[in-house]
């Protein structure tokens, strides 16, 4: 029943308070890894309290969280010993993890002293720590209701050896746009919302994609990180893999988006060029570069590459 508690911050009435939300769940829900909640639209907000322990003394904050922003709306002047006990109860944490969920004692204190017309002097409004989150574009149609009426295209899924002279033929065969090697290519996707903020489904290819991906690393590091991600069961699956050249190139748009990449806005800008499941003889790895709009090869170790993973849906 506590979910309907209210708090007044300035002239705003904030409600409901989500007592189950916390900084860890917030990251998983609203950013690239997906999470327990299904965020229905870009304007949906969640309000929760957390303990900020980044400075010398912990403080209690009210957060407004959405797809495109994270704002601390107010600091709550809670007793210091109450917050210190909450922090102690978190156990050992790394220096990168200093924002904590509130415990039952903090929740009870808030209900008794602050919420629903409590002491307004304990509420210090402050719109700070604005975190500009990436624009992931307009809402996509729901995969549960959208019907794809075109022909499904099955792209190769297995690791390949591709030599320089093979590239143009591969691109032309599938009608895949490459600014240098097939500028007349045009592959029209049919992206739909999966209900998980970390993934998107292309109904044309029956491929489920990460909206974000893996950070830059060597081929060995990327493969190790894929194994770890599959053990964790990202988005409920454990068969994520590198895309083939054709699969990665199927995402290429004809023009750059507002994030300076040849991609649909539903994909993150943080993976500008990605490894694909293809190598070159006598040596080298193939990549797809969404910033330059092309496929290219390199050693794969210097400087390495990013990864956007895929699975056959």
TIZA-970369 format. One line per field, with one value per residue (C-alpha): residue number from 1; residue in one letter; x, y, z. Coordinates in steps of 0.001 Angstrom, whole numbers, m for minus. Example, Ala and Ser with C-alpha at 12.3 -4.5 7.8 and 13.67 -1.06 7.14 Angstrom:
<nodes>
gudren: (1 2)
nuse: (a s)
px: (12300 13670)
py: (m4500 m1060)
pz: (7800 7140)
</nodes>
This chain:
<nodes>
gudren: (1 2 3 4 5 6 7 8 9 10 11 12 13 14 15 16 17 18 19 20 21 22 23 24 25 26 27 28 29 30 31 32 33 34 35 36 37 38 39 40 41 42 43 44 45 46 47 48 49 50 51 52 53 54 55 56 57 58 59 60 61 62 63 64 65 66 67 68 69 70 71 72 73 74 75 76 77 78 79 80 81 82 83 84 85 86 87 88 89 90 91 92 93 94 95 96 97 98 99 100 101 102 103 104 105 106 107 108 109 110 111 112 113 114 115 116 117 118 119 120 121 122 123 124 125 126 127 128 129 130 131 132 133 134 135 136 137 138 139 140 141 142 143 144 145 146 147 148 149 150 151 152 153 154 155 156 157 158 159 160 161 162 163 164 165 166 167 168 169 170 171 172 173 174 175 176 177 178 179 180 181 182 183 184 185 186 187 188 189 190 191 192 193 194 195 196 197 198 199 200 201 202 203 204 205 206 207 208 209 210 211 212 213 214 215 216 217 218 219 220 221 222 223 224 225 226 227 228 229 230 231 232 233 234 235 236 237 238 239 240 241 242 243 244 245 246 247 248 249 250 251 252 253 254 255 256 257 258 259 260 261 262 263 264 265 266 267 268 269 270 271 272 273 274 275 276 277 278 279 280 281 282 283 284 285 286 287 288 289 290 291 292 293 294 295 296 297 298 299 300 301 302 303 304 305 306 307 308 309 310 311 312 313)
nuse: (x x x x x x x x x x x x x x x x x x x x x x x x x x x x x x x x x x x x x x x x x x x x x x x x x x x x x x x x x x x x x x x x x x x x x x x x x x x x x x x x x x x x x x x x x x x x x x x x x x x x x x x x x x x x x x x x x x x x x x x x x x x x x x x x x x x x x x x x x x x x x x x x x x x x x x x x x x x x x x x x x x x x x x x x x x x x x x x x x x x x x x x x x x x x x x x x x x x x x x x x x x x x x x x x x x x x x x x x x x x x x x x x x x x x x x x x x x x x x x x x x x x x x x x x x x x x x x x x x x x x x x x x x x x x x x x x x x x x x x x x x x x x x x x x x x x x x x x x x x x x x x x x x x x x x x x x x)
px: (0 2987 3394 771 2649 3161 5870 5732 8904 8517 5189 5233 3384 5441 3607 3757 6992 8450 9866 11247 13364 17003 20118 21067 17574 17277 20346 19080 15580 16295 19632 21026 21027 17266 15778 12770 10451 8893 9257 6314 7375 10151 8148 7515 9064 9820 10404 12461 14666 18320 21305 24136 27426 29846 30831 32173 28711 25821 22679 19162 17911 14735 15373 13272 14335 13240 14638 16190 17046 18037 17424 17895 14747 15461 17714 15902 17452 17387 19275 22906 23040 20038 21826 25166 23469 21861 25264 26855 24164 25178 28379 31633 31345 33743 34653 32378 29293 28326 24589 22441 18867 17080 16463 13252 14326 14828 11528 9665 11308 10259 6663 6521 8277 8273 5652 1947 2129 5040 7686 8399 11517 13174 12789 15447 14511 17429 17508 21087 23189 21265 22533 21744 20890 21149 18271 17033 14560 10761 8898 8886 5727 5138 6299 3201 804 2748 2358 5152 3628 6871 9125 11471 15112 17423 21014 24088 24744 28039 31586 33122 36450 36029 38766 38900 37592 34562 33178 31409 29676 28380 26984 25330 23787 21862 21323 23299 24313 28022 29052 32146 31425 27661 26246 23089 22250 19069 17950 14716 14373 11208 12208 9774 9881 10493 9421 13059 14879 18142 16976 15175 13749 14025 11006 12454 15439 14050 17141 17132 19746 21390 20530 23868 26735 30180 32926 36087 38559 40672 39070 40024 38520 35313 34873 35521 32917 30379 30852 30314 27218 25733 26367 24455 21601 21344 17670 16773 18921 22296 22969 24192 26932 28795 26797 28019 29108 25735 23808 25784 25538 21761 21500 23252 21044 21412 21922 23495 21214 21422 24092 26368 25970 24384 21980 18420 18175 17037 20690 23293 26052 28548 29537 30625 32456 31943 33577 31756 32045 34384 38111 40374 43212 46135 45195 42848 39343 36365 34489 31413 31867 28537 30199 31821 29113 31315 32851 36633 39295 42051 44297 41594 44036 45141 42993 40450 36750 33337 30581 26807 25518 22697 20737 18362 14886)
py: (0 2289 2744 5533 7761 11380 13983 17686 19097 22805 23090 19507 16605 13457 10127 7178 6238 2970 1288 m1636 545 1245 2474 m1002 m1841 1632 1076 m2305 m1019 2164 1614 m756 m3958 m4196 m5326 m6344 m3566 m3016 667 1407 4787 7360 9636 7088 8160 6302 8011 6407 7243 6254 6938 8836 7913 9526 12376 12472 12021 10023 11851 10762 11734 11539 10489 10942 8343 7910 6679 10022 11572 10997 13901 14265 16198 16722 15967 14754 15897 12540 11778 11036 7909 6489 6868 5612 2446 1990 2259 m170 m2698 m2704 m4629 m4131 m2256 m1025 2617 2728 1648 4348 4771 2449 1295 2508 m61 m625 1794 4648 3847 3911 7208 8761 7637 8909 12241 13387 11837 12693 16195 15656 18186 20237 21716 18314 18505 20507 20801 20606 19707 18543 15775 15866 12958 13451 9988 8968 9622 6187 7586 7447 4511 1425 m582 m3430 m6852 m8326 m6441 m5412 m7705 m7853 m8385 m8639 m11558 m12762 m12712 m15365 m14140 m16339 m17029 m18941 m17615 m16965 m16398 m13351 m12032 m8540 m9580 m11282 m8238 m6398 m9547 m10342 m6843 m6748 m10198 m9063 m5437 m4181 m534 256 3833 2694 m797 m775 2770 1633 m960 m613 m3042 m2052 m3393 m3843 m3067 m3689 m3219 m6421 m5065 m5131 m1805 m3577 m5359 m4785 m7326 m7027 m8887 m8874 m11024 m12629 m11350 m10090 m7368 m5607 m1923 m1237 m3689 m4449 m1922 m1813 m4676 m7204 m10169 m12370 m9941 m9603 m13383 m13715 m11038 m12791 m15968 m14057 m12324 m15648 m17133 m14219 m14765 m11266 m10428 m14005 m15739 m17450 m17816 m14326 m14174 m11882 m11090 m12216 m9544 m9692 m9447 m6443 m4721 m5279 m2564 23 2996 5067 8324 9313 9844 12664 10648 10763 7072 5161 3448 3550 5782 2797 1649 3202 5409 3849 1056 2983 42 m3600 m6985 m9464 m13229 m13112 m13214 m12529 m14528 m14303 m12368 m9860 m9456 m7876 m4987 m2934 815 2584 5982 5702 3523 671 m2715 m2909 m5235 m4732 m6771 m6999 m6429 m2840 m867 m3668 m3050 m2917 m5505 m5458 m8959 m10792 m14014 m15788 m15167)
pz: (0 577 m3159 m3048 m590 m1711 m1201 m2066 m3637 m4259 m6069 m7332 m5779 m6409 m6388 m6330 m4586 m5839 m2734 m4743 m7024 m6162 m8008 m9278 m10507 m11987 m14158 m15291 m15993 m17880 m19601 m22174 m20172 m19741 m16447 m14424 m15562 m18966 m19716 m21973 m23307 m23177 m20854 m18107 m14767 m11564 m8196 m5456 m2474 m2216 25 m1651 38 m2424 m116 3442 4964 3476 2428 1545 m1919 m3991 m7600 m10729 m13321 m16924 m20221 m21104 m17767 m14151 m11762 m8012 m7093 m3399 m478 2631 5915 7669 10914 10164 12332 10475 7133 8471 9747 6339 4654 7123 6315 2644 3364 1451 m1844 m4488 m4853 m7896 m5937 m3471 m4097 m2007 m1587 1527 4251 6247 8987 6524 4836 8161 9111 5786 6206 9782 9274 5646 3376 3095 4550 6926 7905 4761 6371 5962 2162 303 m3409 m5812 m9459 m9665 m11147 m14405 m16457 m20147 m21372 m24965 m27331 m28384 m30870 m31012 m29518 m31723 m32440 m30025 m31159 m29519 m31771 m34886 m37881 m40454 m43885 m45881 m46685 m43952 m45052 m43628 m43404 m42851 m39179 m39211 m38917 m42340 m44060 m46323 m48577 m50023 m53420 m51830 m50042 m52843 m54086 m50592 m50188 m53602 m53189 m50116 m51152 m48175 m48099 m47877 m48586 m50506 m51830 m52474 m52293 m54144 m51511 m49452 m46753 m45029 m41504 m39446 m35859 m33001 m29249 m27299 m23919 m22778 m23030 m23839 m26995 m30271 m32731 m36508 m37844 m41350 m40350 m37163 m35348 m31767 m31261 m28369 m28503 m26853 m26718 m25380 m24764 m26862 m26500 m28339 m30096 m27146 m24629 m26622 m26820 m23092 m22383 m24610 m22587 m19345 m20686 m21773 m18330 m16842 m19301 m20730 m21459 m20516 m23157 m23171 m26905 m27796 m30426 m32761 m35890 m39268 m41722 m43471 m40210 m38976 m42369 m42427 m39741 m41917 m42786 m45969 m44066 m40765 m37802 m35266 m33409 m36465 m37327 m40193 m37787 m36562 m33477 m31402 m31280 m28997 m30371 m27946 m30361 m33486 m35080 m34196 m34583 m36803 m37089 m40074 m40623 m43564 m45032 m44706 m41551 m39993 m38604 m40321 m38711 m39551 m39044 m38484 m38252 m41688 m43235 m44382 m43724 m43253 m41933 m39382 m37125 m34460 m31630 m32192 m31533 m31152 m31510 m29887 m30197 m30696 m30091 m31792 m31530 m33846 m32440)
</nodes>
